[in-house]
Amino acid sequence: MVTRKSGRMAALRFFCKPGKAGSIMREKPPLKSMLKSVPLFVALFAVTFFMLLRGRGLHELRMTLRFVKPAFLALGALCVFFYIASEALNTRFLLRLFGYRPRLASCLKYSFCGYFFCAITPSSSGGQPMQVYYMKKDGVEISHSSLALLVELAVYQLVAIVLAVLSFLGSLRFFSHLPRGMLAVVAIGLLLNAAVLVFTYFAIFSHKTAAAIVQFGLRILAALHVKQVDVLQERAEAQLEQYRDSAALIRSHPREIVRIALITIVQIVSLHSISFFVYRALGLNQFGYLSLLMLQSVLHITVSAIPLPGAIGASESGFHLIYRTVYPRRLLGPATVLARGIGFYLYVAVSACVVLATHLSLARRAGRDRAL
C-alpha cells in the first residue's frame, strides 16, 4: 500500500507514452479487452518458433543445450530482473516527489504488471494504463502516477535513442553486410524513435511549438476526413497540459531527474547485456561485451517501432539478420531462442504470475471491504 503525505495536481483524463500508444485512463481499465490480445500473442509465438525450429532447428537446439553454460544464462536472466527493478526504483523516486512513500515491493509489482501488459498488447499499449490502475488501487492519484510514468518514459526514450545512435555509429562494420531493405528498417526505426523523442521534448519544454505541430497534424486528419477529429483534439490538449506539468516537475527537481537518468542507463545496459551472456553461454568469445551491447542497442530501437505484441517475430527476425556475422550458422537459431527465451518469454511468464497474484490480492481486499 502506498501512502500519500501531501500534494494534489489537476486531474488527468488522457495520457500517452510516446512509442507506446496512449489511452483514456479510467477507474476500471479495459482489462478484458487487453486480455483479448493473448490469443494473438500465442499465435505469433507459435508461428515464430515454428519458423525457428522447423527442419533441423529443433535438433540443433537440443544439441546446443547439451553444452550450454547455465551460469551465463542465469546471469542473462538476472539482467532482465535488474531491468524491471530499475524501473521500479525510478517509479519509487518519482512518486516520492509527490509526497508518497511507496514500498519497493509495490513498485516492483507495478513494473512486473506493466511488463506483462506491454508484452501482450499491440504497440505495448496496455502497460501504462494498467500500472496507473494498480497505483490508484494503492492510493496514488491518477494525475500523479501518469505524470510520473510520462517523465520516466521521456528519460528512458532519451537514453535509449542516444545509446542506439552511438552504437550504430560505433558498429557500422557489423551492419555493412545487411541487405539494403534491412538497413532501411534500421534507419526508419531510429528516425521514428528520434521523431517521437523530439516531439516529446518540444511538448515538455516548448508548449507553443508542440501545439502548432498537433494542430498541423489535426488539419491533415480533417482533410483526410478522419472521424472524431474533435475528440482527438480534446485528448491532445489534455496531453499537452500534462507535458507542461512534466516540465515543471523536471525543472523543480533537476538532481532527481539526473539520478533517474543514471538508473535508466543501468536499466537499458542491463537489458542489452543479455545478448553477451547468451553468446558466452554458447562457449563463444570472439566478440567482446561492448560489440554485442551495441548491436543489441540498435536492434532494440529498430523493433520497438513495430506494432506487434512484444515485437514477436520482428525481434527474432532482426536477431537473425544482425547477429549472423557473430554466430556460426548452426548456433544462430539456438542463440535466438535462448536470447528471447530468457530475455522476454521467461519474464512474461513471471509477470503473468505477478498479475494473477495482484488480482487475487485485490479481490481479497474488496471482499474485506464489503464485509465491513
PyMOL commands that set and color helices and strands:
alter all, ss='L'
color gray80, all
select helices_A, chain A and resi 31-35+38-53+57-67+70-97+104-120+122-124+127-137+142-170+172-175+180-205+207-223+229-252+254-272+274-281+289-304+309-311+314-322+329-371
alter helices_A, ss='H'
color red, helices_A
select strands_A, chain A and resi 14-17+20-24
alter strands_A, ss='S'
color yellow, strands_A
deselect
rebuild
show_as cartoon
